Amino acid sequence: MSQTILEIKEVVKHFKDVKAVNSISFSIQEGEFVAILGPNGAGKTTTVEMIEGLQHPDSGKILVNGKAWKGNQDELQRYIGVSLQETKFIEKNTVKETLKLFASFYGLGTERVNEVLELVGLAEKKKAFVEKLSGGQRQKLALGIALLNNARLLLLDEPTTGLDPTARREIWNILMSLKRSQGVSLILTTHYMEEAEFLCDRIIIIDKGQILAQGTLDELLSANNSKEIIEFAFDKPISEPLFLCEIGVHKLVWDEKQNSGQLIVENIIDQLPAFLSKVKEQGRTLKKLECRKLTLDDLFISLTGKHLNE
C-alpha cells in the first residue's frame, strides 16, 4: 500500500468574521498528483498555505509525512517544495547563480544544481541572465528551485498561468517525468481545467471553504453520468429564464452577462423537444444551441455557479 504523505482532517481557518476554510478533510498518497480547483476566494490559497506551514489552522490537524508542523519545521521544510504563481528573482543573476543561491540554503553544492538544470531543461540556459528568460523558462527556473531539496511533496500554485500552450506542455512533461522517475507527490492549483485533467490522479473541487466533490475524473463524472447538457443563448437580453425549469431540468445555470445558459438534464432526447417548445411559447429566438455530455468544466460550473477562472 502507498504511504500517506499528507493528511488533512476537519481543518478550520477563520479570518475575522470570514470562515476561509470550513472543516475540510482529505489525504494524499505517495506518488499521487491531486488538483485543488475552485473559483477565486474559494479557500484554495489558505488551504495550501496551511499545508506549507505559513498559516496555522484554528482547529483540525494537518500531518505532512505523518508529522505536524509544530516542532518539526526544519524537517518538513526539506520534505516539501513550493513554486508560486510568480517568483521574484535577481534579474542580473544567471540561471545557474540563482539555483546555487537557493541550493546554499540547504547546504547543497554544484552537483545538485547541475542535476536540476538537466531535470527542468535549462542546462543550455545556465549562463543566461534571468532578465533574458521567457515566461516559460522563468517558470522552469521556479520549478527547479522547488526541486533542489529533493522534495517528496510539491505544491505548485498556478505554475503555467500566462504561458503559451507549448511552454505549458513542457512544464507538464517535466512533472510527469518526475512522477514516473522519482515518485514525487503533487498538489496543484490551476485555472486550466485541461491541466488538472492531464496531470492529476484526483481532483478536489472547493468553494466557500468547503469541499463540494472529490475523486478521480471518472468518479466525478460517473456520479453524474446520467446528466447531459443543453447549452443555449438568446438573441436578446433576458433576465434568468426560470420558465425553463418547468420542463423538469436537473439544474439551470445562467450567465446574465453573456445572455447564455446551460440546462443540466437527465436525457437530451426526452427534454430537448420540451425545451424548444417552451422557448417558442415565450416568443424567444435562439442564437446558439448545443447538446452534449457533461464534462468536468460543466460539473465545476454546476457545483460552484462560476467558471474556474472567475
NORTANOR-V652370 format. One record per residue. N is the residue number from 1. RES is the residue in three letters. PHI is phi as a letter, one per 40 degrees, with the letter a starting at -180 (NA if undefined). Layout:
N&RES&PHI, N&RES&PHI
This chain:
1&MET&NA, 2&SER&c, 3&GLN&c, 4&THR&c, 5&ILE&b, 6&LEU&a, 7&GLU&b, 8&ILE&b, 9&LYS&b, 10&GLU&f, 11&VAL&c, 12&VAL&b, 13&LYS&a, 14&HIS&b, 15&PHE&b, 16&LYS&f, 17&ASP&c, 18&VAL&b, 19&LYS&c, 20&ALA&c, 21&VAL&b, 22&ASN&b, 23&SER&f, 24&ILE&c, 25&SER&a, 26&PHE&a, 27&SER&b, 28&ILE&b, 29&GLN&c, 30&GLU&d, 31&GLY&g, 32&GLU&c, 33&PHE&b, 34&VAL&b, 35&ALA&b, 36&ILE&b, 37&LEU&b, 38&GLY&a, 39&PRO&c, 40&ASN&d, 41&GLY&g, 42&ALA&c, 43&GLY&h, 44&LYS&c, 45&THR&c, 46&THR&c, 47&THR&c, 48&VAL&c, 49&GLU&c, 50&MET&c, 51&ILE&c, 52&GLU&c, 53&GLY&g, 54&LEU&c, 55&GLN&b, 56&HIS&b, 57&PRO&c, 58&ASP&c, 59&SER&a, 60&GLY&g, 61&LYS&b, 62&ILE&b, 63&LEU&b, 64&VAL&b, 65&ASN&f, 66&GLY&g, 67&LYS&b, 68&ALA&c, 69&TRP&c, 70&LYS&c, 71&GLY&g, 72&ASN&b, 73&GLN&c, 74&ASP&c, 75&GLU&c, 76&LEU&c, 77&GLN&c, 78&ARG&c, 79&TYR&c, 80&ILE&b, 81&GLY&b, 82&VAL&b, 83&SER&b, 84&LEU&c, 85&GLN&d, 86&GLU&b, 87&THR&b, 88&LYS&c, 89&PHE&b, 90&ILE&c, 91&GLU&c, 92&LYS&c, 93&ASN&c, 94&THR&c, 95&VAL&d, 96&LYS&c, 97&GLU&c, 98&THR&c, 99&LEU&c, 100&LYS&c, 101&LEU&c, 102&PHE&c, 103&ALA&c, 104&SER&c, 105&PHE&c, 106&TYR&b, 107&GLY&g, 108&LEU&c, 109&GLY&b, 110&THR&c, 111&GLU&d, 112&ARG&c, 113&VAL&d, 114&ASN&c, 115&GLU&c, 116&VAL&c, 117&LEU&d, 118&GLU&c, 119&LEU&d, 120&VAL&c, 121&GLY&g, 122&LEU&b, 123&ALA&d, 124&GLU&c, 125&LYS&b, 126&LYS&c, 127&LYS&c, 128&ALA&c, 129&PHE&c, 130&VAL&d, 131&GLU&c, 132&LYS&c, 133&LEU&c, 134&SER&c, 135&GLY&d, 136&GLY&c, 137&GLN&c, 138&ARG&c, 139&GLN&c, 140&LYS&c, 141&LEU&c, 142&ALA&c, 143&LEU&c, 144&GLY&d, 145&ILE&c, 146&ALA&c, 147&LEU&c, 148&LEU&d, 149&ASN&c, 150&ASN&f, 151&ALA&d, 152&ARG&c, 153&LEU&b, 154&LEU&c, 155&LEU&b, 156&LEU&b, 157&ASP&c, 158&GLU&f, 159&PRO&c, 160&THR&b, 161&THR&d, 162&GLY&g, 163&LEU&c, 164&ASP&c, 165&PRO&d, 166&THR&c, 167&ALA&c, 168&ARG&c, 169&ARG&c, 170&GLU&c, 171&ILE&c, 172&TRP&d, 173&ASN&c, 174&ILE&c, 175&LEU&c, 176&MET&c, 177&SER&c, 178&LEU&c, 179&LYS&c, 180&ARG&c, 181&SER&c, 182&GLN&b, 183&GLY&g, 184&VAL&c, 185&SER&b, 186&LEU&a, 187&ILE&b, 188&LEU&b, 189&THR&b, 190&THR&a, 191&HIS&b, 192&TYR&b, 193&MET&c, 194&GLU&c, 195&GLU&c, 196&ALA&c, 197&GLU&c, 198&PHE&c, 199&LEU&c, 200&CYS&b, 201&ASP&c, 202&ARG&b, 203&ILE&b, 204&ILE&b, 205&ILE&b, 206&ILE&b, 207&ASP&a, 208&LYS&f, 209&GLY&g, 210&GLN&b, 211&ILE&c, 212&LEU&c, 213&ALA&a, 214&GLN&a, 215&GLY&i, 216&THR&c, 217&LEU&d, 218&ASP&c, 219&GLU&c, 220&LEU&c, 221&LEU&c, 222&SER&c, 223&ALA&c, 224&ASN&b, 225&ASN&c, 226&SER&c, 227&LYS&c, 228&GLU&b, 229&ILE&b, 230&ILE&b, 231&GLU&b, 232&PHE&a, 233&ALA&a, 234&PHE&c, 235&ASP&c, 236&LYS&b, 237&PRO&d, 238&ILE&a, 239&SER&c, 240&GLU&d, 241&PRO&c, 242&LEU&c, 243&PHE&c, 244&LEU&c, 245&CYS&c, 246&GLU&c, 247&ILE&c, 248&GLY&g, 249&VAL&c, 250&HIS&c, 251&LYS&a, 252&LEU&b, 253&VAL&b, 254&TRP&b, 255&ASP&b, 256&GLU&c, 257&LYS&c, 258&GLN&c, 259&ASN&f, 260&SER&b, 261&GLY&a, 262&GLN&b, 263&LEU&b, 264&ILE&c, 265&VAL&b, 266&GLU&c, 267&ASN&a, 268&ILE&c, 269&ILE&d, 270&ASP&c, 271&GLN&b, 272&LEU&c, 273&PRO&d, 274&ALA&c, 275&PHE&c, 276&LEU&c, 277&SER&c, 278&LYS&c, 279&VAL&c, 280&LYS&c, 281&GLU&d, 282&GLN&c, 283&GLY&g, 284&ARG&c, 285&THR&b, 286&LEU&c, 287&LYS&b, 288&LYS&a, 289&LEU&a, 290&GLU&a, 291&CYS&b, 292&ARG&a, 293&LYS&c, 294&LEU&c, 295&THR&b, 296&LEU&c, 297&ASP&c, 298&ASP&c, 299&LEU&c, 300&PHE&c, 301&ILE&c, 302&SER&c, 303&LEU&c, 304&THR&b, 305&GLY&g, 306&LYS&b, 307&HIS&c, 308&LEU&d, 309&ASN&c, 310&GLU&c
